[in-house]
Amino acid sequence: MHPELKQHFISVKQHRTRHAKAEDEMRELLRRRRRVPPDKPDNFSVFTQDSLSDVWNQITARLHIHVCRFSVALIVGGWA
């Protein structure tokens, strides 16, 4: 039997100039609430708008490469 996996998402909006401070405060609060010892890594993930944008760019870049390869294969296959 597998333990039940629960995912909770918290969305936080902060003033643009206080981005780093807000992220640090949120990480500190989550570590305390989740009782993460100081010598242990976070047992949660923090995604910023920049990190989500980076992931999106990686996904779309890979998709673009596969679409181009598929297009080339169709053209080459059509000529063969």
C-alpha atoms as a printed R data frame, in Angstrom:
   type eleno elety resid chain resno      x      y       z
1  ATOM     1    CA   MET     A     1  0.000  0.000   0.000
2  ATOM     2    CA   HIS     A     2  1.370  3.403  -0.983
3  ATOM     3    CA   PRO     A     3  1.071  6.373   1.311
4  ATOM     4    CA   GLU     A     4 -1.408  8.930   0.124
5  ATOM     5    CA   LEU     A     5  0.331 11.743  -1.723
6  ATOM     6    CA   LYS     A     6 -1.119 15.155  -1.174
7  ATOM     7    CA   GLN     A     7 -0.061 18.213  -3.074
8  ATOM     8    CA   HIS     A     8 -0.892 21.638  -1.817
9  ATOM     9    CA   PHE     A     9 -0.176 24.806  -3.718
10 ATOM    10    CA   ILE     A    10  0.182 28.243  -2.187
11 ATOM    11    CA   SER     A    11  0.246 31.242  -4.462
12 ATOM    12    CA   VAL     A    12  1.953 34.355  -3.149
13 ATOM    13    CA   LYS     A    13  2.132 37.775  -4.748
14 ATOM    14    CA   GLN     A    14  4.680 40.277  -3.516
15 ATOM    15    CA   HIS     A    15  5.906 43.694  -4.480
16 ATOM    16    CA   ARG     A    16  8.387 43.335  -7.337
17 ATOM    17    CA   THR     A    17 11.238 45.050  -5.462
18 ATOM    18    CA   ARG     A    18 10.890 42.720  -2.454
19 ATOM    19    CA   HIS     A    19 10.999 39.437  -4.354
20 ATOM    20    CA   ALA     A    20 14.061 37.880  -2.655
21 ATOM    21    CA   LYS     A    21 12.928 38.885   0.840
22 ATOM    22    CA   ALA     A    22  9.435 37.474   0.304
23 ATOM    23    CA   GLU     A    23 10.856 34.184  -0.975
24 ATOM    24    CA   ASP     A    24 13.199 33.903   2.034
25 ATOM    25    CA   GLU     A    25 10.381 34.654   4.484
26 ATOM    26    CA   MET     A    26  8.068 32.135   2.822
27 ATOM    27    CA   ARG     A    27 10.779 29.442   2.852
28 ATOM    28    CA   GLU     A    28 11.512 30.135   6.544
29 ATOM    29    CA   LEU     A    29  7.823 29.974   7.460
30 ATOM    30    CA   LEU     A    30  7.300 26.707   5.575
31 ATOM    31    CA   ARG     A    31 10.371 25.128   7.182
32 ATOM    32    CA   ARG     A    32  9.083 26.042  10.657
33 ATOM    33    CA   ARG     A    33  5.520 24.871   9.938
34 ATOM    34    CA   ARG     A    34  6.757 21.606   8.455
35 ATOM    35    CA   ARG     A    35  9.306 21.151  11.256
36 ATOM    36    CA   VAL     A    36 12.301 20.795   8.934
37 ATOM    37    CA   PRO     A    37 15.509 20.658  11.015
38 ATOM    38    CA   PRO     A    38 18.174 23.276  10.147
39 ATOM    39    CA   ASP     A    39 20.582 20.575   8.929
40 ATOM    40    CA   LYS     A    40 18.009 19.019   6.534
41 ATOM    41    CA   PRO     A    41 17.008 20.127   3.025
42 ATOM    42    CA   ASP     A    42 13.582 21.595   2.275
43 ATOM    43    CA   ASN     A    43 10.826 19.011   1.936
44 ATOM    44    CA   PHE     A    44  8.881 21.332  -0.351
45 ATOM    45    CA   SER     A    45  9.540 23.291  -3.533
46 ATOM    46    CA   VAL     A    46  9.325 26.997  -4.195
47 ATOM    47    CA   PHE     A    47  8.655 28.037  -7.760
48 ATOM    48    CA   THR     A    48  9.070 31.655  -8.742
49 ATOM    49    CA   GLN     A    49  7.645 33.258 -11.841
50 ATOM    50    CA   ASP     A    50 11.164 33.170 -13.311
51 ATOM    51    CA   SER     A    51 11.623 29.445 -12.625
52 ATOM    52    CA   LEU     A    52  8.212 28.619 -14.119
53 ATOM    53    CA   SER     A    53  9.055 30.744 -17.151
54 ATOM    54    CA   ASP     A    54 12.351 28.854 -17.549
55 ATOM    55    CA   VAL     A    55 10.524 25.503 -17.446
56 ATOM    56    CA   TRP     A    56  7.995 26.728 -20.019
57 ATOM    57    CA   ASN     A    57 10.812 27.900 -22.316
58 ATOM    58    CA   GLN     A    58 12.551 24.513 -22.039
59 ATOM    59    CA   ILE     A    59  9.333 22.660 -22.867
60 ATOM    60    CA   THR     A    60  8.508 24.824 -25.866
61 ATOM    61    CA   ALA     A    61 12.097 24.667 -27.160
62 ATOM    62    CA   ARG     A    62 12.025 20.858 -27.055
63 ATOM    63    CA   LEU     A    63  8.616 20.806 -28.691
64 ATOM    64    CA   HIS     A    64  9.904 23.098 -31.454
65 ATOM    65    CA   ILE     A    65 12.862 20.764 -32.104
66 ATOM    66    CA   HIS     A    66 10.568 17.733 -32.378
67 ATOM    67    CA   VAL     A    67  8.145 19.548 -34.686
68 ATOM    68    CA   CYS     A    68 11.042 20.622 -36.936
69 ATOM    69    CA   ARG     A    69 12.400 17.055 -37.041
70 ATOM    70    CA   PHE     A    70  8.951 15.728 -37.877
71 ATOM    71    CA   SER     A    71  8.560 18.328 -40.642
72 ATOM    72    CA   VAL     A    72 11.936 17.416 -42.139
73 ATOM    73    CA   ALA     A    73 11.038 13.729 -41.989
74 ATOM    74    CA   LEU     A    74  7.796 14.415 -43.863
75 ATOM    75    CA   ILE     A    75  9.596 16.408 -46.543
76 ATOM    76    CA   VAL     A    76 12.347 13.789 -46.961
77 ATOM    77    CA   GLY     A    77  9.773 10.988 -46.898
78 ATOM    78    CA   GLY     A    78  7.720 12.780 -49.519
79 ATOM    79    CA   TRP     A    79 10.719 13.035 -51.851
80 ATOM    80    CA   ALA     A    80 11.801  9.454 -51.459
